[in-house]
Amino acid sequence: MTRAWIPPMLLVFCGSVVAAGLILSGSAGAAAVLLLVSVLLAGVNSPLIFPRSIGALEAQRRSAVDGRPVVFWRPGCKYCIRLRIKLGYSARQLHWVDIWRDPAGAAAVKASNDGNETVPTVVVAGRPHTNPDPEWVRKQISPSA
């Protein structure tokens, strides 16, 4: 779990150090902007923007019942962030599995991608799709979901 928070924490720490230097040199406005940008970037690269993750086995069980796709992702992945942002509110209708927190999820992704942890991997009706187009994923969500 801590691995997911290392990049965001480094962004905030580095932004804070540089902002402190700017404040000491008399550029308080630039320091505030830099600190705000580093905090925003940290938030986007953190697990906070994703719906709550569940385990791979639970996600597969739920998907078998309701037919909703399972998304395997990891924090800091720009393609996962792109998928999440483009899906908007409908992302909450999917089952999300953080492969850094769930070894079974990482194993499922590796089995689908020739041993690589390539994410996002979206499983629809038991078939994995690596880095699919967000619009395609949106169409896979059943209207009753």
C-alpha positions as CSV (number, residue, x, y, z in Angstrom):
1,M,0.0,0.0,0.0
2,T,2.8,2.4,0.8
3,R,4.2,2.0,-2.7
4,A,1.1,3.7,-4.1
5,W,1.7,6.8,-2.0
6,I,5.5,7.3,-2.7
7,P,5.1,9.3,-6.0
8,P,2.5,11.7,-4.6
9,M,4.5,12.2,-1.4
10,L,7.6,12.9,-3.4
11,L,5.7,15.5,-5.5
12,V,4.5,17.3,-2.4
13,F,7.9,17.1,-0.7
14,C,9.8,18.4,-3.7
15,G,7.3,21.1,-4.4
16,S,7.5,22.2,-0.7
17,V,11.3,22.3,-0.8
18,V,11.3,24.5,-3.9
19,A,8.5,26.6,-2.6
20,A,10.4,27.2,0.6
21,G,13.4,28.3,-1.4
22,L,11.2,30.7,-3.4
23,I,9.7,32.2,-0.2
24,L,13.2,32.7,1.2
25,S,14.2,34.5,-2.0
26,G,11.1,36.8,-1.7
27,S,8.8,35.2,-4.3
28,A,5.8,34.2,-2.1
29,G,3.4,34.3,-5.0
30,A,5.4,31.9,-7.2
31,A,5.9,29.7,-4.2
32,A,2.1,29.5,-3.6
33,V,1.5,28.6,-7.2
34,L,4.2,26.0,-7.3
35,L,2.9,24.4,-4.1
36,L,-0.7,24.4,-5.4
37,V,0.5,22.7,-8.7
38,S,2.5,20.1,-6.8
39,V,-0.4,19.2,-4.5
40,L,-2.8,19.0,-7.5
41,L,-0.3,16.7,-9.4
42,A,0.1,14.6,-6.3
43,G,-3.7,14.2,-6.0
44,V,-4.0,13.1,-9.6
45,N,-1.2,10.6,-9.2
46,S,-2.7,9.2,-6.0
47,P,-5.3,6.5,-5.4
48,L,-7.7,9.2,-4.3
49,I,-9.2,9.9,-7.7
50,F,-10.2,6.2,-8.2
51,P,-13.2,4.5,-6.9
52,R,-12.6,2.2,-3.9
53,S,-10.6,-0.9,-5.0
54,I,-11.7,-4.4,-4.2
55,G,-9.8,-7.7,-4.5
56,A,-9.6,-9.4,-7.8
57,L,-11.6,-12.5,-6.7
58,E,-14.4,-10.3,-5.3
59,A,-14.4,-8.2,-8.5
60,Q,-14.6,-11.2,-10.7
61,R,-17.4,-12.6,-8.5
62,R,-19.4,-9.3,-8.7
63,S,-18.8,-9.1,-12.4
64,A,-20.2,-12.5,-13.0
65,V,-23.3,-11.5,-11.1
66,D,-23.9,-8.0,-12.6
67,G,-22.0,-8.1,-15.9
68,R,-20.0,-5.0,-15.2
69,P,-16.4,-4.8,-16.4
70,V,-13.4,-5.2,-14.0
71,V,-10.6,-2.7,-14.3
72,F,-7.2,-3.6,-13.2
73,W,-5.1,-0.4,-12.5
74,R,-2.3,1.0,-10.4
75,P,-1.6,4.4,-8.9
76,G,0.6,6.7,-11.0
77,C,-0.2,5.1,-14.3
78,K,-1.0,7.8,-16.8
79,Y,-3.2,5.5,-18.9
80,C,-5.2,4.6,-15.8
81,I,-5.6,8.2,-14.9
82,R,-6.7,9.0,-18.5
83,L,-9.3,6.2,-18.4
84,R,-10.6,7.3,-15.0
85,I,-10.9,10.9,-16.0
86,K,-12.6,10.2,-19.4
87,L,-15.1,7.8,-17.8
88,G,-16.2,10.5,-15.4
89,Y,-19.0,9.5,-13.0
90,S,-19.6,6.3,-14.9
91,A,-16.3,5.0,-13.5
92,R,-18.1,4.2,-10.3
93,Q,-20.1,1.5,-12.1
94,L,-17.0,-0.6,-12.8
95,H,-15.2,-2.9,-10.4
96,W,-11.7,-1.5,-9.8
97,V,-8.7,-3.6,-8.7
98,D,-5.5,-2.0,-7.6
99,I,-2.8,-4.5,-8.6
100,W,-0.3,-3.0,-6.2
101,R,-2.6,-3.8,-3.3
102,D,-3.9,-7.2,-4.5
103,P,-1.4,-9.9,-5.5
104,A,-4.3,-11.9,-7.2
105,G,-5.0,-8.9,-9.3
106,A,-1.4,-8.5,-10.3
107,A,-1.3,-12.2,-11.2
108,A,-4.4,-11.9,-13.4
109,V,-2.9,-8.9,-15.3
110,K,0.4,-10.8,-15.8
111,A,-1.5,-13.8,-17.1
112,S,-3.4,-11.6,-19.6
113,N,-0.3,-9.6,-20.8
114,D,2.5,-12.1,-21.4
115,G,3.9,-11.7,-17.8
116,N,3.7,-7.9,-17.8
117,E,1.8,-5.7,-15.4
118,T,0.3,-3.7,-18.2
119,V,-2.6,-1.5,-17.0
120,P,-5.3,-0.6,-17.4
121,T,-6.5,-4.0,-18.3
122,V,-10.3,-4.2,-18.5
123,V,-12.0,-7.6,-18.3
124,V,-15.3,-7.7,-20.1
125,A,-17.3,-11.0,-20.1
126,G,-14.1,-12.9,-19.1
127,R,-12.0,-11.4,-21.9
128,P,-9.1,-9.0,-21.1
129,H,-8.5,-5.8,-23.1
130,T,-5.3,-4.0,-22.5
131,N,-5.5,-0.1,-22.5
132,P,-8.8,0.1,-24.3
133,D,-10.3,3.3,-25.5
134,P,-12.4,5.0,-22.7
135,E,-15.4,5.4,-25.0
136,W,-15.4,1.6,-25.7
137,V,-15.2,0.9,-22.0
138,R,-18.2,3.3,-21.4
139,K,-20.2,1.3,-24.0
140,Q,-19.5,-1.9,-22.1
141,I,-21.3,-0.7,-19.0
142,S,-24.8,-2.1,-19.1
143,P,-27.5,0.6,-19.1
144,S,-29.2,-0.9,-16.0
145,A,-26.0,-0.6,-14.0
